[in-house]
């Protein structure tokens, strides 16, 4: 017995056709999805999956095998015909080795910097110490001149001028002063010079005559020594200088400068007419400047027995 054939409009047959059409459509979309993935167009693949999900629910799993998608969101970048990963494997970045040449150089630089800092601190401390000692010297001289300006004592010292027998004698303290000068603030503002000045006066005068060119030589000498004098000149008819008569007063100007030598940590003592007519210079170690040395210098100023020279740098 022959079964009757189903008409074309049978519901079961129409449902079968629709399922086949869906399957064909899914296969086509799956193939397009694979194409997007293989071409690394992951954004297009994601959008395609969203479209499929929105159109179909409960889709059966595709039988196609998907290639594994790399974890990165972007394809490997190739530089100069090679991938960046390949270049990293072929050309590793060198790392600095501990204890190498650069570490040795850094260590030497650090050592020198510490030595320079230590040296600077030592020099600065020495300069500050010398500043304090010179300040103490100024205060001593200021007090000394204040007392002597009131007492005006005799000074037990004779000054011989030009090897003559009539020395400047019977001198007494007339007036004195003390002063100091500091560095610029940019250089530290420390005391760099202390000055002690005073005048000794006697009761006599002396007459000295010179002829011709010797007149000017004597005039310059008296001026350099800070002596008070008057000169009467005698000239011929041609106005040429023939003779000069000098009247020199027994008044002696003494100046002593204590100058800081920060580099050598010493004090340079420069004097004019201190113990005799003329100029003298000596050096004192910075650490020697204290009450004992200053007292010995005060005795020297007054012409008394003293041991000031025992403190000098030899």
C-alpha positions in Angstrom: 0.0 0.0 0.0 1.4 3.3 -1.1 1.5 6.0 1.5 0.1 9.3 0.3 2.7 12.0 -0.3 2.6 15.1 1.9 1.5 18.3 0.2 4.0 21.1 -0.3 2.2 23.2 2.2 2.5 20.6 5.0 3.5 22.3 8.3 6.2 19.7 9.1 7.9 20.2 5.8 7.8 24.0 6.1 9.4 23.7 9.6 12.1 21.5 8.2 12.9 23.9 5.4 13.1 26.8 7.9 15.6 24.8 10.1 17.7 24.0 7.1 17.8 27.7 6.1 18.8 28.8 9.6 21.5 26.2 9.7 22.8 27.4 6.3 22.7 31.0 7.5 24.5 30.2 10.8 27.2 28.3 8.8 27.7 31.3 6.6 27.9 33.7 9.5 30.2 31.4 11.4 32.5 31.3 8.3 32.4 35.1 8.2 33.2 35.2 11.9 36.2 33.0 11.4 37.4 35.1 8.5 37.2 38.2 10.8 39.2 36.4 13.5 41.8 35.1 11.1 42.3 38.6 9.7 42.7 39.9 13.3 39.7 42.1 12.9 38.6 41.2 16.4 36.3 44.2 16.7 34.3 43.1 13.7 34.1 39.6 15.0 32.8 40.9 18.3 30.1 42.9 16.6 29.2 39.9 14.4 28.7 37.7 17.5 26.5 40.3 19.1 24.4 40.5 16.0 24.0 36.7 15.9 23.1 36.6 19.6 20.5 39.3 19.1 18.9 37.4 16.2 19.0 33.9 17.5 18.4 32.4 20.9 19.2 28.8 21.8 21.4 28.3 18.8 23.0 24.9 18.5 26.8 24.9 18.8 28.6 25.2 15.5 30.7 22.3 14.5 33.4 24.5 13.1 36.8 24.6 14.9 37.8 28.1 15.9 41.5 29.1 15.9 42.8 30.2 19.3 42.8 34.0 19.6 45.9 35.5 21.2 45.6 37.1 24.6 46.7 40.5 23.2 44.1 42.8 21.8 46.4 43.8 19.0 48.4 41.8 16.4 52.2 41.5 16.8 53.9 44.6 15.4 56.7 43.9 13.0 59.7 46.2 12.7 62.0 45.9 9.8 60.6 42.6 8.7 60.8 41.1 12.2 58.3 41.1 15.1 59.0 43.1 18.2 59.0 39.8 20.2 61.6 38.3 17.9 63.8 41.4 18.2 63.5 41.3 22.0 64.6 37.6 22.0 67.5 38.3 19.6 68.8 41.6 21.2 68.4 41.4 25.0 68.8 44.7 26.9 72.1 44.7 28.7 72.0 45.1 32.5 74.6 46.9 34.5 76.9 44.6 36.4 77.4 45.3 40.1 80.9 46.2 40.9 81.7 47.3 37.3 83.6 50.3 36.0 80.7 52.7 36.5 80.3 51.7 40.1 84.0 52.2 40.7 83.9 55.7 39.1 80.8 56.6 41.2 82.5 55.5 44.3 85.6 57.6 43.5 83.4 60.6 42.8 81.5 60.2 46.1 84.8 59.8 48.0 86.3 63.0 46.4 83.1 64.9 47.1 83.1 63.9 50.8 86.8 64.9 51.0 86.1 68.3 49.4 83.2 68.9 51.8 85.3 67.9 54.8 88.1 70.2 53.6 85.7 73.1 53.1 84.3 72.6 56.6 87.8 72.6 58.1 88.8 75.7 56.2 85.5 77.5 57.2 86.0 76.5 60.8 89.6 77.8 60.8 88.5 81.1 59.2 85.8 81.5 61.8 88.3 80.8 64.6 90.7 83.4 63.1 87.9 85.9 62.9 87.2 85.4 66.7 90.8 85.8 67.6 91.2 89.0 65.5 88.0 90.4 67.1 89.6 89.6 70.5 92.7 91.5 69.4 90.6 94.5 68.4 88.8 94.6 71.7 92.2 94.4 73.5 93.7 97.2 71.5 90.6 99.4 71.9 90.7 98.9 75.7 94.5 99.5 75.7 94.3 102.8 73.9 91.4 103.9 76.0 93.5 103.5 79.2 96.7 104.9 77.7 94.9 108.0 76.2 94.0 108.8 79.8 97.3 107.9 81.5 99.7 109.2 78.8 102.7 107.3 80.2 106.3 107.6 79.2 107.4 105.1 76.6 110.9 103.7 77.3 112.2 103.7 73.7 114.6 105.9 71.7 114.4 106.3 67.9 117.6 106.9 66.0 117.2 108.9 62.8 119.7 108.6 60.0 122.4 107.1 62.3 122.6 110.5 64.0 123.7 110.7 67.6 120.7 112.9 68.6 118.0 110.2 68.9 114.3 111.0 69.6 114.1 110.6 73.4 111.8 111.2 76.3 108.7 110.2 74.4 105.3 109.9 76.0 102.0 108.5 74.8 99.9 111.2 73.1 96.9 109.6 71.6 95.9 106.2 70.1 93.0 104.4 68.5 92.0 100.9 67.3 90.0 100.0 64.2 89.1 97.0 62.1 87.8 96.1 58.7 85.7 93.1 57.6 85.3 91.2 54.4 82.3 91.7 52.2 79.2 89.8 53.3 79.4 87.6 50.2 82.9 86.4 51.4 81.8 85.7 54.9 81.9 89.1 56.6 84.8 88.1 58.8 87.4 90.5 60.2 90.3 90.6 57.9 92.3 93.5 59.3 92.8 95.1 62.8 94.7 98.4 63.0 96.4 99.9 66.1 97.6 103.5 65.7 99.1 105.9 68.2 101.4 108.9 68.4 104.4 109.4 70.7 105.6 112.9 71.4 108.8 114.4 72.8 109.7 117.9 73.8 112.5 118.6 71.3 113.1 119.5 67.7 116.1 118.9 65.4 117.5 120.9 62.5 118.7 119.0 59.4 120.2 120.5 56.3 120.6 119.0 52.9 121.9 120.4 49.6 120.8 119.8 45.9 119.0 116.6 45.1 119.4 115.3 48.7 116.7 117.8 49.7 114.0 115.9 47.8 115.3 112.5 49.1 115.1 113.6 52.7 111.6 115.2 52.2 110.3 111.9 50.8 111.8 109.9 53.6 110.3 112.1 56.3 106.9 111.9 54.5 107.1 108.0 54.3 107.9 107.8 58.0 105.0 110.0 59.0 107.1 112.6 60.7 106.1 116.2 61.2 108.5 118.6 59.6 108.9 122.0 57.9 111.4 122.8 55.1 112.9 126.1 54.2 114.4 126.1 50.7 117.1 128.3 49.3 117.4 128.8 45.5 119.8 130.6 43.2 119.0 133.2 40.5 118.1 130.4 38.1 115.5 129.1 40.6 117.6 126.0 41.1 117.3 124.4 44.6 120.6 124.8 46.4 119.8 124.1 50.0 117.0 122.8 52.2 116.7 123.3 56.0 114.4 120.9 57.8 112.9 121.4 61.2 111.7 118.0 62.5 109.4 117.8 65.6 109.9 115.0 68.1 106.6 113.4 67.2 106.4 109.8 65.9 103.3 108.2 64.3 103.2 104.5 64.9 100.9 102.1 63.0 100.5 98.4 63.4 98.2 96.3 61.2 97.2 92.7 62.0 96.1 91.2 58.8 94.4 87.8 58.5 96.0 85.2 56.2 93.1 82.8 56.0 94.8 80.4 53.5 97.8 79.8 55.8 95.8 80.2 59.1 98.2 82.9 60.3 98.2 86.6 61.1 100.6 89.0 59.3 101.8 91.8 61.6 102.9 94.8 59.5 104.3 97.8 61.4 105.7 101.3 60.9 107.9 102.9 63.5 107.0 100.3 66.1 110.4 99.6 67.6 112.5 101.8 65.4 112.0 104.1 62.4 111.0 102.1 59.3 108.8 99.2 58.3 108.8 95.6 59.6 106.7 92.5 59.0 106.3 89.2 60.9 103.9 86.3 61.2 101.9 84.8 64.1 100.2 81.4 64.2 96.4 81.9 64.5 96.2 79.6 67.6 98.8 81.7 69.4 96.7 84.8 69.5 95.3 85.0 73.0 95.5 87.0 76.3 99.1 86.0 76.9 100.4 87.1 73.5 98.3 90.3 73.6 99.8 91.3 76.9 103.3 90.7 75.6 102.5 92.9 72.6 101.2 95.6 75.0 104.5 95.6 76.8 106.3 95.9 73.5 104.2 99.0 72.6 105.2 100.6 75.9 108.9 99.8 75.5 108.9 97.3 78.4 110.6 94.0 78.6 108.6 91.4 76.8 108.6 87.9 75.0 106.5 88.8 72.0 109.1 87.5 69.6 108.8 84.0 71.0 105.4 83.7 69.4 106.6 84.5 65.9 106.5 81.9 63.1 110.1 81.0 62.4 
